[in-house]
Amino acid sequence: EAQVTQNPRYLITVTGKKLTVTCSQNMNHEYMSWYRQDPGLGLRQIYYSMNVEVTDKGDVPEGYKVSRKEKRNFPLILESPSPNQTSLYFCATHSGTSSYNEQFFGPGTRLTVL
Amino acid sequence: DQQVKQNSPSLSVQEGRISILNCDYTNSMFDYFLWYKKYPAEGPTFLISISSIKDKNEDGRFTVFLNKSAKHLSLHIVPSQPGDSAVYFCAAGLSGYSTLTFGKGTMLLVSP
């Protein structure tokens, strides 16, 4: 079954404690990205990756890091989380071959930073 | 500056009636548009798309209309069903670029 998985699904942490949210896909997609969803702000892109070892900033990259060492994984790293990073995070992928770039989203990770 | 706007945060419709969700965009370079549906505790799922060279695309109960001159698109759901209750996101993209720009979403509630 084609899927995008994220772990953890829920996380409560404290300010400054480094954390990583993992994203894995089994569709052999080239393109992966991270979004955050906040009330009244919709989906905003944090980072994206066109391929292995190729990453670029989205609209709201401050406070986040990513890496793409292998095609299937695209972890999101918060080196020093702050309360304003409390949000719902989604990983998304697409093949890069579709005309419309319809993206497949993971189930989401709800992060609370105290 | 918000390039994709969904000005209605919510919409309530009765079962069996038509639901019309609207989306406006400011960047005339966008050449394809997509609608996503999102249920609580799940990720968004792709619903329907349209190229800028078309003005209509239909898939079952879902139809997307594009008015390029007005930089406006709309999603019509006919007939609406309670299972359609979800948040709907409009998104726009540029050919050759893999990123999408999303609107803020509209929460649709279809009551029996």
Interface residues (C-beta under 8 A of the other chain):
Chain A: V4 Y31 S33 Y35 G40 L41 G42 L43 R44 Q45 Y48 M50 G58 F90 A92 H94 G96 S99 Y100 N101 E102 Q103 F104 F105 G106 P107 G108
Chain B: Q6 P9 Y32 L34 Y36 A41 E42 G43 P44 T45 F46 S49 S51 F89 A91 G93 S95 S98 T99 L100 F102 G103 K104 G105
